Amino acid sequence: MEKGGFRVAPVTIDTTKIKHVRKTPETALEKLEDTGLISTVLAAREREGSILFSTIDQVINWARLSSLWPVTSGLACCAIEMMAVAMAHHDIARFGMEIFRASPRQADLMFVSGTVTKRMAPRVKQLYEMMPDPKWVISVGSCANTGGPYHESYSVLKGVDSIIPVDVYIPGCPPRPEAWLYGIIQLREKIKNEGYGATWGLDK
Amino acid sequence: MNAAEELKNILPDAVTEIGKQGKKPQATVKKERLQEAAKKAQELGFDQLSVITGVDYGDRFEVIYNLFSYENKHNLVLKVILDHDKPEVDSLTTLWKGADWLERETYDLMGIKFTGHPDLTRILLPEGWNGHPLRKDYDMETEQFVTIGRDGDDVVSTDGSNLLRRK
């Protein structure tokens, strides 16, 4: 990734050294541990649920991927599918993503949903640059991925990744909401494996 | 008698040819007398100018006006043939206000000049774009990019280094 991004270095934890003393999750903390998002160790059994061991990477990544706020921007017909994804049938509120922010300053995810024309391209780039770090981009649909049916056109950019970095590409024209959900899950997997401590030099 | 034949009867020397475009009656009009013919068509009840299109045939341009009458539910197609070197025709904005943006679009993409138009500027592409993209001789090899200038206006250039990530 480019400036301000994070090195994608999956943190491996030697699970053989972690002593699990129980079989089934009972308390809230144990259930959280059971989700697999944080590999935690309960250290103080005498005070149930009071101490939580994890790595900074895992906690921060878990917090980030659990509430991705997209910026409200739609470029073409894919934006109609984006509305469908946000509605009750497909319901991205399950991912904590239902808050489409009207300002890029408050968003950390951008769906490039539709045809990026030459005239719109500097605006899309400006929107991306206005978003605070950390930020992610999902390119949605054939037009945003490669130019699609307008690849030979005088007025359409040949892929939005020529102006901004893209994390996940969702193919389709337009992609069905199920494809969006799959793309969102792929981005969550990616964020889960990002190395945050590495940017602080903690990996040395 | 359809509308094209009626127009031919009224202006026999301005209408050079009548025929059909699909199911719609079509009249080819001399470009010098387009305004006169359009005025007569409006008097016949064609109160709406639906769309203006331009066609580049390589050796000539054609501008096609689709008219519709709300009262009689009739269509009429007017056509003018223009020189390829100097495509100019009178504007119809005095007859139909809606001709304004339609003529600007035809000017933007085909480069046909409408004399008498109040504001003949580009409507879809930014000012400064080189060429008219729907012409047959448009240069598709040089790619043009748009960036935002200091005052917020669109700036067109063939150099995309401000916009693109990699060269």
Interface residues (C-beta under 8 A of the other chain):
Chain A: K118 R119 A121 P122 R123 K125 Q126 E152 Y154 S155 D161 S162 I163 I164 P165
Chain B: L125 P126 P133 Y138 M140 E143 Q144 F145 V146 T147 I148 D154 L163 L164 R165 R166
